[in-house]
Protein backbone atom coordinates (compact mmCIF):
# COMPACT_ATOMS: atom_id res chain seq x y z
CA UNK A 1 0.00 0.00 0.00
CA UNK A 2 1.01 3.58 -0.38
CA UNK A 3 2.85 5.24 2.46
CA UNK A 4 1.80 8.69 1.22
CA UNK A 5 -0.46 10.44 3.69
CA UNK A 6 -2.30 12.94 1.53
CA UNK A 7 -5.83 12.88 2.90
CA UNK A 8 -7.96 14.15 0.01
CA UNK A 9 -10.91 15.21 2.17
CA UNK A 10 -11.28 18.54 3.99
CA UNK A 11 -10.65 18.52 7.72
CA UNK A 12 -11.79 20.80 10.50
CA UNK A 13 -10.60 21.89 13.92
CA UNK A 14 -10.03 18.89 16.19
CA UNK A 15 -9.54 16.44 13.31
CA UNK A 16 -6.36 14.93 14.75
CA UNK A 17 -7.98 14.38 18.13
CA UNK A 18 -11.02 12.70 16.56
CA UNK A 19 -8.77 10.38 14.53
CA UNK A 20 -6.72 9.54 17.63
CA UNK A 21 -9.85 8.82 19.69
CA UNK A 22 -11.40 6.62 17.00
CA UNK A 23 -8.10 4.84 16.39
CA UNK A 24 -7.62 4.13 20.09
CA UNK A 25 -11.13 2.68 20.35
CA UNK A 26 -10.82 0.61 17.18
CA UNK A 27 -7.42 -0.76 18.19
CA UNK A 28 -9.01 -1.85 21.48
CA UNK A 29 -11.77 -3.55 19.47
CA UNK A 30 -9.07 -5.21 17.37
CA UNK A 31 -7.47 -6.71 20.47
CA UNK A 32 -10.80 -7.65 22.09
CA UNK A 33 -13.79 -8.20 19.79
CA UNK A 34 -16.12 -7.71 22.77
CA UNK A 35 -14.67 -4.35 23.82
CA UNK A 36 -17.31 -1.71 24.55
CA UNK A 37 -16.33 1.12 22.22
CA UNK A 38 -19.80 2.09 21.02
CA UNK A 39 -20.16 5.35 22.93
CA UNK A 40 -21.32 8.85 22.12
CA UNK A 41 -17.66 9.90 22.15
CA UNK A 42 -16.79 7.32 19.50
CA UNK A 43 -19.74 8.34 17.34
CA UNK A 44 -18.77 12.00 17.54
CA UNK A 45 -15.43 11.21 15.89
CA UNK A 46 -17.35 10.97 12.60
CA UNK A 47 -19.84 13.82 13.02
CA UNK A 48 -17.91 17.07 12.57
CA UNK A 49 -18.32 17.53 8.81
CA UNK A 50 -15.10 15.61 8.15
CA UNK A 51 -16.22 12.04 8.78
CA UNK A 52 -14.91 10.93 5.39
CA UNK A 53 -11.50 12.37 6.24
CA UNK A 54 -11.51 10.47 9.55
CA UNK A 55 -12.45 7.23 7.79
CA UNK A 56 -9.83 7.81 5.11
CA UNK A 57 -7.12 8.37 7.73
CA UNK A 58 -8.12 5.28 9.72
CA UNK A 59 -8.08 3.15 6.57
CA UNK A 60 -4.74 4.62 5.50
CA UNK A 61 -3.22 3.65 8.84
CA UNK A 62 -4.82 0.18 8.81
CA UNK A 63 -3.62 -0.50 5.25
CA UNK A 64 -0.11 0.57 6.18
CA UNK A 65 0.52 -1.99 8.87
CA UNK A 66 -1.65 -1.26 11.91
CA UNK A 67 -3.00 -4.79 12.39
CA UNK A 68 -5.00 -3.99 15.57
CA UNK A 69 -6.72 -1.13 13.77
CA UNK A 70 -7.53 -3.32 10.76
CA UNK A 71 -9.02 -6.04 12.99
CA UNK A 72 -10.99 -3.41 14.89
CA UNK A 73 -12.51 -1.98 11.72
CA UNK A 74 -13.37 -5.48 10.54
CA UNK A 75 -14.95 -6.20 13.95
CA UNK A 76 -17.25 -3.16 13.62
CA UNK A 77 -19.60 -5.02 11.34
CA UNK A 78 -19.94 -7.38 8.44
CA UNK A 79 -19.64 -4.74 5.70
CA UNK A 80 -17.75 -1.92 7.40
CA UNK A 81 -14.27 -2.81 6.09
CA UNK A 82 -15.54 -3.14 2.50
CA UNK A 83 -17.48 0.13 2.62
CA UNK A 84 -14.59 2.06 4.16
CA UNK A 85 -12.18 0.53 1.63
CA UNK A 86 -14.39 1.80 -1.19
CA UNK A 87 -14.20 5.31 0.28
CA UNK A 88 -10.41 5.09 0.64
CA UNK A 89 -9.85 3.69 -2.85
CA UNK A 90 -12.27 6.07 -4.52
CA UNK A 91 -10.50 9.01 -2.91
CA UNK A 92 -7.17 7.59 -4.11
CA UNK A 93 -8.47 7.66 -7.67
CA UNK A 94 -8.95 3.89 -7.88
CA UNK A 95 -11.91 3.11 -10.12
CA UNK A 96 -14.51 1.41 -8.01
CA UNK A 97 -18.22 0.97 -7.50
CA UNK A 98 -20.49 3.79 -6.39
CA UNK A 99 -19.58 5.11 -2.98
CA UNK A 100 -22.11 4.09 -0.34
CA UNK A 101 -21.21 4.78 3.28
CA UNK A 102 -24.28 3.28 4.85
CA UNK A 103 -25.71 -0.20 4.60
CA UNK A 104 -27.62 -0.43 1.30
CA UNK A 105 -30.48 -2.10 3.17
CA UNK A 106 -31.18 0.94 5.36
CA UNK A 107 -33.32 3.96 4.59
CA UNK A 108 -30.61 6.41 5.69
CA UNK A 109 -28.24 5.46 2.88
CA UNK A 110 -26.44 8.34 1.22
CA UNK A 111 -24.56 8.15 -2.03
CA UNK A 112 -21.29 10.07 -2.14
CA UNK A 113 -22.28 12.05 0.93
DAQUIFEN-V581896 format. One record per backbone hydrogen bond with DSSP energy under -0.5 kcal/mol. NH is the residue of the N-H (numbers start at 1). CO is the residue of the C=O. If there is no record, write none. Layout:
nh;co
NH;CO
NH;CO
This chain:
nh;co
6;4
7;5
15;12
18;14
19;15
20;16
21;17
22;18
23;19
24;20
25;21
26;22
27;23
28;24
29;25
30;26
31;27
32;28
35;32
37;35
39;37
43;39
44;40
45;41
45;42
46;43
47;44
54;50
55;51
56;52
57;53
58;54
59;55
60;56
61;57
62;58
63;59
64;60
65;62
66;61
67;65
70;66
71;67
72;68
73;69
74;70
75;71
76;72
76;73
77;73
77;74
81;77
83;79
84;80
85;81
86;82
87;83
88;84
89;85
90;86
91;87
92;88
93;90
94;89
100;98
101;110
106;103
109;106
112;99
112;110
